[in-house]
Amino acid sequence: MEKIKVLIVISNMEFGGAQRQIVELVNNVDRNKFELHVCSLSNYTPLTEQFKQGTSLHIIHKKSKFDFSVVFKLTKLIRKQRFDVIHSYLFDAEIASRLAAKLSNTGVAVIGSERNANYTLKPIQKKAYFITKNLVSDIIANSQSGADYNASQTQQPKNKYHVVYNGVDTTRFNISDKKHIRENLGIDINTKLIGMFASFKLQKNHPFLIAALEQLKQKGNHFKLLLVGDMLHGGLHGSDDYTERVKNEIANSSFAEDVIFLGNKDNIEEIYPACDFTVLPSLFEGTPNVVLESMACGIPCIATNVSDNNRIIEHGHSGYIVELDDIKALTAYMHQLLNDPVQLQVFSQNARNVMINKFSSVKLAENMCNIYKNAMCR
C-alpha cells in the first residue's frame, strides 16, 4: 500500500505552540503509512532541528506581508510532490494553502487549523477566510472553545470541525531530579521557584502575574520567578514593544532582583522540573503546550480560565484555574502552593497521571492521521 503524502504548511518554525505540536506530530506518525513533509513560509526554523530524521523540509520564504508569489511557489510544490493532504497552520499559511491547492488542480484534500479562541480577527483576515471558506474540507482545532469560536468568526459549518487536543511526549517530559537541574541553573535547592514559560506577546498577559507577585511579596513570601521565552522573531505583532513594557514593570517591582530571564530554550524538559509550579496567565489559548509539558514533568500549573484549560487542569486536584484578572485568587493559589509541600506533592503526581492517560503525543498523531485518511475519502 502506498504511503499517504501529507504536506504541513506553517508561517514559521520558531519557538511557538503550534510549531512545537508539528514537531510532536511528525515525530510520532506511523512512517510506514504516512510520508510527512513540512513547509515553512519563513527561513527562521530553529525547531526543525528537533524533527526525526527523514522528515522533509521545504522553505518558501515570504518576503513581505502581501507576497503573493508564495501561493504560486506552493502550487508548484504541490504539483511536483503530488500530495494527498495539505494541512496548514496560522493565518498566512492557511490562506496560501487554500489558494495553492485550488490552483494546483490535483485534488489534494485541504485541512485548516484553529489554535486559539476569543481573539480578534482583522477585517482583511475575516474577508480572506470568507472568500476561501469553500476551499477547505476540514478544520482541526486543539480545543472545543477554539472550534466554536472559529466557526462563529468564519461562518464555517460546525460539521467541518474536529477537536484534537495537543499531545506531549511523556518520555521526554518526565519527572526529573530537581536538585541536579537546579545546580545546572545555579539555583539553590531551597529556593521557592515559580516558572512562566511563554513568548513575550500580549496574549500571554505577563502583567497579570507581575501584579499578583507584588501581592505575594507583600504577604511575606520569598521566591524567585523563572521566565522562559522571548519576544517573537523580529518583534512580530508588536512583541518588541510588549517585551519592553514587561521588563520595565519587572524592573520597577519589589521582586526585580529575584527574576531570572532564560530566553528561548530548546531543552525545556530540563527546565520545568526546576520549578515548584508554573503559571500561565494568558488572555486566550487553544490547548497550551506549556500546561501539558509542565504537568507531564510533575509540575502543577495555575492557569487562567480560558479556552479548554479547565478540561486539562482539574481545579484543586492537579493545579488551579483562576479567572482572568482575579489577582486576589491568583495570589492566594500561589501562596498555598508555596507553603504547603504536601499538597504540592499530591498535585504533582495527579498532574503526571493525567498527561500519561489523556494527552500523549502518540494519541495526537493517531487522531490526526485518522482525519487525514477520512479527508482523502471525500
Solvent accessible surface area in square Angstrom, and as a share of the most:
residue,aa,sasa,rsa
1,M,203,0.91
2,E,155,0.69
3,K,97,0.41
4,I,23,0.12
5,K,40,0.17
6,V,0,0.00
7,L,0,0.00
8,I,0,0.00
9,V,0,0.00
10,I,0,0.00
11,S,16,0.10
12,N,18,0.09
13,M,0,0.00
14,E,15,0.07
15,F,43,0.18
16,G,16,0.15
17,G,36,0.34
18,A,10,0.08
19,Q,9,0.04
20,R,40,0.15
21,Q,7,0.03
22,I,0,0.00
23,V,6,0.04
24,E,17,0.08
25,L,1,0.00
26,V,0,0.00
27,N,36,0.18
28,N,48,0.25
29,V,7,0.04
30,D,60,0.31
31,R,63,0.23
32,N,126,0.65
33,K,97,0.41
34,F,4,0.02
35,E,65,0.29
36,L,7,0.03
37,H,9,0.04
38,V,0,0.00
39,C,0,0.00
40,S,0,0.00
41,L,5,0.02
42,S,21,0.13
43,N,94,0.48
44,Y,67,0.26
45,T,23,0.13
46,P,32,0.20
47,L,2,0.01
48,T,21,0.12
49,E,147,0.66
50,Q,48,0.21
51,F,27,0.11
52,K,94,0.40
53,Q,173,0.77
54,G,64,0.62
55,T,21,0.12
56,S,43,0.28
57,L,68,0.34
58,H,37,0.17
59,I,80,0.40
60,I,16,0.08
61,H,75,0.34
62,K,48,0.21
63,K,151,0.64
64,S,66,0.43
65,K,140,0.59
66,F,145,0.61
67,D,25,0.13
68,F,113,0.47
69,S,44,0.29
70,V,4,0.03
71,V,6,0.04
72,F,118,0.49
73,K,88,0.37
74,L,0,0.00
75,T,8,0.04
76,K,150,0.63
77,L,21,0.10
78,I,0,0.00
79,R,125,0.45
80,K,154,0.65
81,Q,42,0.19
82,R,145,0.53
83,F,7,0.03
84,D,45,0.24
85,V,0,0.00
86,I,0,0.00
87,H,0,0.00
88,S,0,0.00
89,Y,2,0.01
90,L,61,0.30
91,F,60,0.25
92,D,39,0.20
93,A,0,0.00
94,E,3,0.01
95,I,23,0.12
96,A,8,0.06
97,S,0,0.00
98,R,9,0.03
99,L,45,0.22
100,A,0,0.00
101,A,7,0.05
102,K,135,0.57
103,L,80,0.40
104,S,5,0.03
105,N,136,0.70
106,T,30,0.17
107,G,76,0.73
108,V,14,0.08
109,A,15,0.12
110,V,10,0.06
111,I,0,0.00
112,G,0,0.00
113,S,11,0.07
114,E,10,0.05
115,R,27,0.10
116,N,35,0.18
117,A,1,0.00
118,N,97,0.50
119,Y,42,0.16
120,T,123,0.72
121,L,16,0.08
122,K,112,0.48
123,P,116,0.73
124,I,95,0.48
125,Q,38,0.17
126,K,88,0.37
127,K,132,0.56
128,A,21,0.16
129,Y,20,0.08
130,F,116,0.48
131,I,116,0.59
132,T,4,0.02
133,K,36,0.15
134,N,128,0.66
135,L,50,0.25
136,V,4,0.02
137,S,41,0.26
138,D,2,0.01
139,I,3,0.02
140,I,1,0.01
141,A,0,0.00
142,N,4,0.02
143,S,0,0.00
144,Q,65,0.29
145,S,32,0.21
146,G,0,0.00
147,A,4,0.03
148,D,60,0.31
149,Y,41,0.15
150,N,8,0.04
151,A,8,0.06
152,S,68,0.44
153,Q,35,0.16
154,T,5,0.03
155,Q,101,0.45
156,Q,8,0.03
157,P,64,0.40
158,K,139,0.59
159,N,131,0.67
160,K,33,0.14
161,Y,27,0.10
162,H,50,0.22
163,V,52,0.30
164,V,6,0.04
165,Y,60,0.23
166,N,4,0.02
167,G,2,0.02
168,V,3,0.02
169,D,44,0.23
170,T,26,0.15
171,T,113,0.66
172,R,70,0.26
173,F,1,0.01
174,N,57,0.29
175,I,91,0.46
176,S,53,0.34
177,D,88,0.45
178,K,61,0.26
179,K,117,0.50
180,H,104,0.46
181,I,13,0.07
182,R,2,0.01
183,E,110,0.49
184,N,107,0.55
185,L,56,0.28
186,G,69,0.66
187,I,12,0.06
188,D,86,0.44
189,I,76,0.39
190,N,125,0.64
191,T,28,0.16
192,K,83,0.35
193,L,0,0.00
194,I,0,0.00
195,G,0,0.00
196,M,1,0.00
197,F,8,0.03
198,A,11,0.09
199,S,16,0.10
200,F,4,0.02
201,K,54,0.23
202,L,111,0.55
203,Q,20,0.09
204,K,24,0.10
205,N,16,0.08
206,H,4,0.02
207,P,22,0.14
208,F,7,0.03
209,L,2,0.01
210,I,11,0.06
211,A,35,0.27
212,A,0,0.00
213,L,0,0.00
214,E,45,0.20
215,Q,72,0.32
216,L,0,0.00
217,K,53,0.23
218,Q,146,0.65
219,K,119,0.50
220,G,52,0.50
221,N,13,0.07
222,H,146,0.65
223,F,8,0.03
224,K,60,0.25
225,L,1,0.01
226,L,0,0.00
227,L,4,0.02
228,V,7,0.04
229,G,9,0.08
230,D,55,0.28
231,M,78,0.35
232,L,17,0.09
233,H,103,0.46
234,G,75,0.72
235,G,9,0.08
236,L,79,0.39
237,H,156,0.69
238,G,38,0.36
239,S,1,0.01
240,D,66,0.34
241,D,100,0.52
242,Y,12,0.05
243,T,11,0.07
244,E,110,0.49
245,R,114,0.41
246,V,0,0.00
247,K,88,0.37
248,N,79,0.41
249,E,57,0.26
250,I,5,0.03
251,A,69,0.53
252,N,131,0.67
253,S,15,0.10
254,S,70,0.45
255,F,1,0.00
256,A,32,0.24
257,E,163,0.73
258,D,33,0.17
259,V,20,0.11
260,I,48,0.24
261,F,89,0.37
262,L,42,0.21
263,G,17,0.17
264,N,56,0.29
265,K,77,0.33
266,D,80,0.41
267,N,53,0.27
268,I,12,0.06
269,E,34,0.15
270,E,92,0.41
271,I,5,0.03
272,Y,1,0.00
273,P,3,0.02
274,A,0,0.00
275,C,0,0.00
276,D,22,0.11
277,F,0,0.00
278,T,6,0.03
279,V,3,0.02
280,L,2,0.01
281,P,1,0.01
282,S,0,0.00
283,L,63,0.31
284,F,40,0.17
285,E,8,0.04
286,G,1,0.01
287,T,3,0.02
288,P,7,0.04
289,N,6,0.03
290,V,22,0.13
291,V,0,0.00
292,L,1,0.00
293,E,11,0.05
294,S,0,0.00
295,M,0,0.00
296,A,0,0.00
297,C,3,0.02
298,G,3,0.03
299,I,12,0.06
300,P,1,0.01
301,C,1,0.01
302,I,0,0.00
303,A,1,0.00
304,T,0,0.00
305,N,55,0.28
306,V,12,0.07
307,S,19,0.12
308,D,4,0.02
309,N,0,0.00
310,N,80,0.41
311,R,147,0.54
312,I,4,0.02
313,I,1,0.00
314,E,101,0.45
315,H,93,0.42
316,G,40,0.39
317,H,76,0.34
318,S,0,0.00
319,G,0,0.00
320,Y,17,0.07
321,I,20,0.10
322,V,4,0.02
323,E,98,0.44
324,L,70,0.35
325,D,93,0.48
326,D,54,0.28
327,I,50,0.26
328,K,164,0.69
329,A,22,0.17
330,L,0,0.00
331,T,1,0.01
332,A,48,0.38
333,Y,50,0.19
334,M,0,0.00
335,H,67,0.30
336,Q,69,0.31
337,L,2,0.01
338,L,6,0.03
339,N,86,0.44
340,D,43,0.22
341,P,94,0.59
342,V,110,0.63
343,Q,42,0.19
344,L,30,0.15
345,Q,115,0.51
346,V,76,0.44
347,F,4,0.02
348,S,17,0.11
349,Q,83,0.37
350,N,26,0.13
351,A,0,0.00
352,R,25,0.09
353,N,62,0.32
354,V,28,0.16
355,M,0,0.00
356,I,85,0.43
357,N,106,0.54
358,K,128,0.54
359,F,13,0.06
360,S,26,0.17
361,S,3,0.02
362,V,85,0.49
363,K,91,0.39
364,L,5,0.03
365,A,3,0.02
366,E,101,0.45
367,N,57,0.29
368,M,4,0.02
369,C,10,0.06
370,N,73,0.38
371,I,16,0.08
372,Y,0,0.00
373,K,82,0.35
374,N,86,0.44
375,A,5,0.04
376,M,79,0.35
377,C,114,0.68
378,R,169,0.62
